[in-house]
């Protein structure tokens, strides 16, 4: 359970990447450079160059963007520690959106950076391979309740499999599925007053279509060295805390084919009295979602050296 400290750190997932992310940290801080160089050694290619100077199409590949976002977020954390000491990252809990759960576990000391980079690269590769089997995609549905969206998924089931993949905030649910079924779901959602935004992803993540990726990832997670987390991490799969190695591995494996329960995860932290949040990593997606879930909670975003200065001086 969360103790007296009321702070939590949040880490973004795939989709937050952009060319140039982390470059200012890399150029100004040795601590950040070391993180990228360690990742380069694990991967055998220059991830830093892709992040800073590569093509958007290359960076957006699932098996590149996932380690890239993880490494960029950890590089930023190391700079925070170097500037303000480890007390600056003291917190009650951590939580990451999909891929970001791995970042949260590195932050919590449960997994080493090198092991996380290795597994996340493979995770992205297996997810990418799974998308080749069936034409699938993801669509964000805006303006309907969770139950409304779940009902639409059931209504279009005769066209193919479609299901809720991300419960991001009230009024925003991402659905995953076969393209024909997604098309029918979009028509129904729009007829009921919703907006529908197709996502630029390779396929139906967090759905049964990732079963082959889950099967390939299972032995990788089985041999992954995991120790007890120094702070509890809220798992996407059930919005509950995980801390012990076995429960961490189980949550990471289940996450592949199950929805990200982000709204519920924030609710867990709210119920335990957390009211100060730091989003660390590229983009501001999680800060925006948090404000929609509860505008009264304080959230600070750290994605650049400039925003770092503002967050730490606030």
N, C-alpha and C positions, 0 to 999 in steps of 0.2 A: 504494500500500500504506500501511497504517497505520504511523506512526512510533513514537517512544518514548512519547509521551503515551498513557495508557490510558483516556481518557474518551471517551464518545460521548453525543450528544444525540438523543433520540427524540421524535417528534411524532405525536399521535393523529390518527385519521381520523374519518369520519362515524359518528355514533352516540355520540360523546363529548359532544355539545352538551347544554346545559341552560340554562334561563332564569336569568339572573343571573351567568353565567360572565364573568369579567373585570371585573365592576363595581367591585370593590374597587381593582383596579389603576387603572381609569379615574378613579375619584374621588380617589385619593391621589397619582397621578404624572402629570405633564405629558407625559412620554415615551409613556405608554400612550395618553393622550388623542389625541396627535398621530397615532398609528398608526390609530386608529379614524376620525379625521376625514379622513385621507388616503384611507382606504377608502370612506368616505361620498362623497367627491368623485368617485371612480372610478365607483361604482355608481349615483349619482344618487338614492339613498334613504338613510335613517338606519339603517344596519346596527347601530350601537351601541344604539339604542333597542330594536331587535328582540332583541338579545342580553340586554339588562338588564331590559326591562319588557314584551316582547312575549308573545304566546301560544305555548305549546309547539308547537302544530300549525303555526304559521307558521315558527318556528325550525327545525322538523324537515323542512321542505321541502328537497329535495336542493340546489336552487340557492341557498338561503339558508344552510343549515347548513354547506356546504362553505367559502364565503368567511368565514363567521362563525368557524369553528374556526381557520382559517388566521390571520385577523387577531388573534384573541384570543391565540393562541400567540406571534405575533410581538410583540404588545404586551408580553407578559410578558418576552420576551427583551430588549426594549429597556430595561425596568426593571432587569433583572439587570445589564445593562451600565452603566446610570447609577449603580447603587449600588456595584458592585464593579469597574467597569472592564471592558474587553474581555477581560482575562485570565480573568475568571470564565466566559466562554463558549469559551475555548480548548479545542480537542478534536482527536481524531484522525479522527473520522468522524461522520456524521449519518445518520439513517434515519427515515423516516416511513411510517406505515401507510396505504396507499392515498392519499387526499387529502393525508395528512401528508407525502408525498414532495415535494409542492410547497412545503410549509413548510420542509422540510429544505433545499431548493434556494435559497429566499430566505435562510435562515440562512447558507448557504454562499456567498452573494453571487453565485450564478449567474443569478438572476432578481430583478428589482426587485419590491418590494412591490406597486406599482401594476399591473405587468404580471401578476403572479401572481393578484391579486384579479380582474382582468378575465378571465383565462383560466379560472380556477377557477369563476367564476360561470357562464360559458358551458358549461364541463364539466358542472356540475350541471344546467344547463338541458337539455343534450343527453341526459344520462342519464335525467332525468325524462321527457323526450319518448319515449325508447326503451321505457320501462316501459308506455306506453299501448298498445303493439302486441300484446302477448300477456300473459295472466294468469300472472305469475311471482312468485317470492319467494326468500327465503333462510332456511336453517335451520342452527343450530349443532348439530353432532353431538358429543356428549361421551362419552368412554370407549372409543373404538375407535382403532386405529392408522390412519395415513394410507392404507395399502394396503387395509385393511378398508373404509374409506369409499369409496375409489376403486372397489373391487369392487362395492359396493352401487349406485353410480351406473351402472355397466355393467349390472348385473342388472335395473334398472328402466327401461332405455333403451326398451323397447317401449311404455312409457307416455308417453314424451316425453324431451326433453333435460334432463339434470341433471348437474352437474359440481362438482368441488371448486373453491371460490372463494377461501377464506382458510385457509392452513395456519398457525393462530395459535400453537399450542404442542402438545407431545405430548398426544394424547388430546382435542384440540379442533380440529375441521375444520368450516368453514362450507361448506355446499353451496348452489348456486344452480340454479334451473331452473323448468320449467313446473310449475304447481301440482299437477297430477295425478301427475306423476313424483315430485315432492317428497313427496307424501302416501304413495306406495308406499315411497319410500326411508326415510321415518320409521318405517313399520311394520316394515320389515326391520331397521333399526338397533335399535329397541326390542326386537325378538325376539332380538337378539344381545347384550342387556344394556346397551345404550347409552341415554343420555338425549338428547332432541331438543328444542331450544328455537327456535321460530320467531322471526325477527328483525323488528323494526318498521322495515322499509325499503320503498321503493316498488317494488322489483322485483329481478331477478336480476343484480346487479352482478358484475363480473369474470367474465363468461361470454359465450358467443357472442351472447346476446341484446342485448349492448351494441354490436353491430357498427355500427348506424346512428349511435350517439353517437361511435364511433371515427372514422367517415367524416367527420362534421361537425367533429370536433375537429382532424383532420389539418391543414387549412389554417391554423387558429389557431396550432398549434404550429410550423408551417413559418415563419410570419412573426414568431413570438415572439423577442425579443432575449434570447439566452442567452450568457453568457460562461463562461470556465473557472471551475469551482467552487474556492473557496479551500481546502476540505477535501473528501475523497471522500465521496460519498453512496451508500449501499447501495440499489440498485434493487430494488423489489418483484418485478419480473418474473423475475429470474434470480439474486437474492441476490449479485450481483457489484457492484463499485464502478463508478460513472460519475462523470466529471469534465469531459469535453470536451463542447462544445455539441451536436454531432451525436448522440453516444451518450445524452446527457440527453434530447433530444427523442424519440429512438427508444424509450427506456425508458418515457417518459410516454405515448406513443401505444399501445405494446403493453400497457401496464398495464390499459387499459380493458376488454379482453376476456380477459385472462389472470389466473390466481390470484395473490393476494398471498402470497408465500413468506416469511412472517414468521419462522417457526421457523428456516428456512434462513438468513435474513438475520442473525439473532442468532448463528447458528453461524459465519458469516463473521467477525463481530466478535470472537467468542470465540477463534477460531483465530488471530487477529492480536493477541491478548493484551489486548483491552479488558476491563476488569473493573469499571469505574465508569460508571454510567449515570444520566442525568438525563432524566426525562420532563417536557416543558414543554408545557402546554396543559390544556384542560379534562379532567376525569376522571382515573381511575387505571388504565384498562384495560391499557395497555402495561406498567406496573409489575407488575400482577398476572400478565400473560403471561410476563414475564421471570423472575419468581420460580418459575413452573412449569417454564420451560425449564431454568433453572439457579439453584437457591436460594442458591448460594454467591456469586453476583454481587451487588455493591452497587448498589442503585437508589434514587434520590431523586426524589420527585414534586413538581413545582411547578405548582399550579393555583389558588393563592390567595396573598394577601400573607402570611398566617400560615405557610403551607407554604414560601413563599419564604424567610422568616426561618429556619425550621428547617433547610432544605436547605443554605443558605449558611453556617450556623453549625456544621453538622455536620462 
